[in-house]
Amino acid sequence: MTITFYYYILQIKSSYFLHFLLKKFLAIQGDMKMVVSFKIDSRIKEAIQKLADKENRSLSNYIVTVLMKHLEEKDIDYKTPPKPSK
């Protein structure tokens, strides 16, 4: 399965490490959508799918929503586009 990232993101305490993972796996840049692929235990995927179903969301949408809430809780600004490097 391809959702391991979700499980580990909830365990992260360090904002620096979170920034590293986001740069590596999500590469959030403005409105640009990125495809992210990772492995996950089938039991975790099934549990996340049940949560998504309860909220009438797709699995992908549920995970993105949880990640955005986590970033907001950590006061990490993911909405402001990065400044272009010179």
MIDOSE-1310 file (N, C-alpha, C; in nm, 2 decimals, decimal comma, always signed):
residues 86
mtit	+0,08/-0,12/+0,00/+0,00/+0,00/+0,00/+0,09/+0,13/+0,00; +0,03/+0,24/-0,03/+0,11/+0,36/-0,04/+0,07/+0,48/+0,05; +0,06/+0,45/+0,18/+0,02/+0,56/+0,26/+0,10/+0,57/+0,40; +0,21/+0,51/+0,40/+0,30/+0,51/+0,52/+0,32/+0,65/+0,57
fyyy	+0,33/+0,74/+0,48/+0,37/+0,88/+0,52/+0,27/+0,94/+0,62; +0,14/+0,91/+0,61/+0,03/+0,95/+0,70/+0,06/+0,91/+0,84; +0,09/+0,78/+0,85/+0,11/+0,72/+0,99/+0,23/+0,79/+1,06; +0,34/+0,81/+0,99/+0,45/+0,87/+1,05/+0,44/+1,02/+1,07
ilqi	+0,36/+1,09/+0,99/+0,35/+1,23/+1,01/+0,28/+1,26/+1,14; +0,19/+1,17/+1,19/+0,13/+1,19/+1,31/+0,22/+1,17/+1,43; +0,33/+1,10/+1,41/+0,43/+1,07/+1,52/+0,54/+1,18/+1,53; +0,54/+1,27/+1,43/+0,65/+1,36/+1,42/+0,64/+1,47/+1,53
kssy	+0,74/+1,50/+1,60/+0,74/+1,60/+1,70/+0,82/+1,72/+1,65; +0,92/+1,70/+1,57/+1,02/+1,80/+1,53/+0,97/+1,88/+1,40; +0,95/+2,01/+1,41/+0,91/+2,08/+1,30/+1,02/+2,08/+1,19; +1,15/+2,07/+1,22/+1,25/+2,06/+1,13/+1,24/+1,93/+1,04
flhf	+1,21/+1,82/+1,11/+1,19/+1,70/+1,04/+1,07/+1,70/+0,95; +0,96/+1,76/+1,00/+0,84/+1,78/+0,92/+0,87/+1,86/+0,80; +0,95/+1,97/+0,81/+0,98/+2,05/+0,69/+1,06/+1,96/+0,59; +1,15/+1,88/+0,64/+1,23/+1,79/+0,56/+1,14/+1,70/+0,48
llkk	+1,05/+1,63/+0,55/+0,96/+1,54/+0,48/+0,87/+1,61/+0,38; +0,82/+1,72/+0,41/+0,74/+1,79/+0,32/+0,81/+1,83/+0,19; +0,93/+1,88/+0,21/+1,01/+1,91/+0,09/+1,04/+1,79/+0,01; +1,07/+1,68/+0,07/+1,11/+1,56/+0,00/+0,99/+1,49/-0,07
flai	+0,88/+1,48/+0,00/+0,76/+1,41/-0,05/+0,65/+1,49/-0,11; +0,63/+1,61/-0,06/+0,51/+1,68/-0,11/+0,55/+1,80/-0,20; +0,66/+1,86/-0,18/+0,70/+1,97/-0,26/+0,59/+2,07/-0,29; +0,53/+2,12/-0,18/+0,42/+2,21/-0,19/+0,47/+2,34/-0,25
qgdm	+0,41/+2,38/-0,36/+0,44/+2,51/-0,43/+0,31/+2,57/-0,48; +0,26/+2,67/-0,41/+0,14/+2,74/-0,45/+0,03/+2,64/-0,48; -0,04/+2,65/-0,59/-0,15/+2,56/-0,62/-0,11/+2,43/-0,70; +0,02/+2,41/-0,72/+0,07/+2,30/-0,79/+0,04/+2,17/-0,71
kmvv	-0,02/+2,08/-0,77/-0,05/+1,95/-0,71/+0,06/+1,85/-0,75; +0,10/+1,77/-0,65/+0,20/+1,67/-0,67/+0,15/+1,53/-0,64; +0,20/+1,44/-0,70/+0,17/+1,30/-0,67/+0,27/+1,24/-0,57; +0,22/+1,18/-0,47/+0,30/+1,13/-0,36/+0,27/+0,98/-0,35
sfki	+0,38/+0,90/-0,35/+0,36/+0,75/-0,34/+0,45/+0,70/-0,23; +0,39/+0,61/-0,14/+0,47/+0,55/-0,04/+0,40/+0,42/+0,01; +0,47/+0,34/+0,08/+0,42/+0,21/+0,12/+0,36/+0,22/+0,26; +0,25/+0,14/+0,29/+0,19/+0,14/+0,42/+0,13/+0,00/+0,44
dsri	+0,13/-0,04/+0,57/+0,07/-0,16/+0,61/-0,08/-0,16/+0,58; -0,13/-0,27/+0,53/-0,27/-0,28/+0,48/-0,37/-0,25/+0,60; -0,33/-0,28/+0,72/-0,42/-0,25/+0,83/-0,44/-0,10/+0,86; -0,33/-0,03/+0,84/-0,33/+0,11/+0,86/-0,41/+0,18/+0,75
keai	-0,39/+0,13/+0,62/-0,47/+0,18/+0,51/-0,62/+0,16/+0,53; -0,66/+0,04/+0,58/-0,80/+0,01/+0,60/-0,86/+0,10/+0,71; -0,78/+0,12/+0,82/-0,83/+0,21/+0,92/-0,85/+0,35/+0,87; -0,75/+0,40/+0,79/-0,76/+0,54/+0,74/-0,88/+0,54/+0,64
qkla	-0,90/+0,44/+0,56/-1,01/+0,44/+0,47/-1,15/+0,44/+0,54; -1,16/+0,38/+0,66/-1,28/+0,38/+0,74/-1,31/+0,52/+0,79; -1,20/+0,59/+0,83/-1,22/+0,73/+0,88/-1,26/+0,82/+0,76; -1,20/+0,80/+0,64/-1,24/+0,88/+0,53/-1,39/+0,85/+0,49
dken	-1,43/+0,72/+0,49/-1,56/+0,69/+0,46/-1,66/+0,76/+0,55; -1,63/+0,76/+0,68/-1,72/+0,83/+0,78/-1,74/+0,97/+0,75; -1,64/+1,04/+0,68/-1,65/+1,18/+0,65/-1,69/+1,20/+0,50; -1,73/+1,09/+0,44/-1,76/+1,10/+0,29/-1,66/+1,16/+0,21
rsls	-1,53/+1,12/+0,24/-1,42/+1,18/+0,16/-1,35/+1,06/+0,09; -1,27/+1,10/-0,01/-1,18/+1,00/-0,07/-1,06/+0,98/+0,02; -1,00/+0,87/+0,01/-0,88/+0,84/+0,09/-0,78/+0,95/+0,08; -0,75/+0,99/-0,05/-0,65/+1,10/-0,08/-0,69/+1,23/-0,01
nyiv	-0,82/+1,27/-0,03/-0,87/+1,39/+0,03/-0,86/+1,39/+0,18; -0,89/+1,28/+0,24/-0,88/+1,27/+0,39/-0,74/+1,29/+0,44; -0,65/+1,22/+0,37/-0,51/+1,23/+0,41/-0,45/+1,38/+0,39; -0,49/+1,44/+0,28/-0,44/+1,58/+0,26/-0,50/+1,67/+0,37
tvlm	-0,63/+1,65/+0,40/-0,70/+1,73/+0,51/-0,63/+1,71/+0,64; -0,60/+1,59/+0,68/-0,53/+1,56/+0,80/-0,39/+1,63/+0,81; -0,32/+1,62/+0,69/-0,19/+1,68/+0,69/-0,19/+1,83/+0,70; -0,29/+1,89/+0,64/-0,31/+2,04/+0,64/-0,34/+2,08/+0,79
khle	-0,43/+2,01/+0,85/-0,46/+2,04/+1,00/-0,34/+2,02/+1,08; -0,26/+1,92/+1,06/-0,13/+1,90/+1,13/-0,04/+2,02/+1,11; -0,02/+2,06/+0,99/+0,06/+2,18/+0,97/+0,01/+2,30/+1,04; -0,12/+2,32/+1,04/-0,17/+2,44/+1,11/-0,15/+2,43/+1,26
ekdi	-0,16/+2,31/+1,31/-0,14/+2,29/+1,46/+0,00/+2,32/+1,49; +0,10/+2,29/+1,40/+0,24/+2,32/+1,42/+0,28/+2,46/+1,38; +0,18/+2,54/+1,34/+0,21/+2,68/+1,30/+0,31/+2,68/+1,18; +0,29/+2,59/+1,09/+0,38/+2,59/+0,97/+0,30/+2,64/+0,85
dykt	+0,35/+2,75/+0,79/+0,28/+2,82/+0,68/+0,31/+2,74/+0,55; +0,21/+2,67/+0,50/+0,22/+2,60/+0,38/+0,14/+2,67/+0,26; +0,07/+2,77/+0,30/-0,01/+2,84/+0,20/+0,06/+2,95/+0,12; +0,16/+3,01/+0,18/+0,24/+3,11/+0,12/+0,34/+3,05/+0,02
ppkp	+0,34/+3,09/-0,11/+0,43/+3,04/-0,20/+0,58/+3,07/-0,16; +0,67/+2,98/-0,19/+0,81/+3,01/-0,15/+0,86/+3,12/-0,24; +0,96/+3,20/-0,19/+1,02/+3,31/-0,27/+1,11/+3,25/-0,37; +1,11/+3,30/-0,49/+1,20/+3,24/-0,59/+1,35/+3,26/-0,55
sk	+1,43/+3,16/-0,58/+1,57/+3,18/-0,54/+1,64/+3,25/-0,66; +1,75/+3,32/-0,62/+1,82/+3,40/-0,72/+1,92/+3,32/-0,79
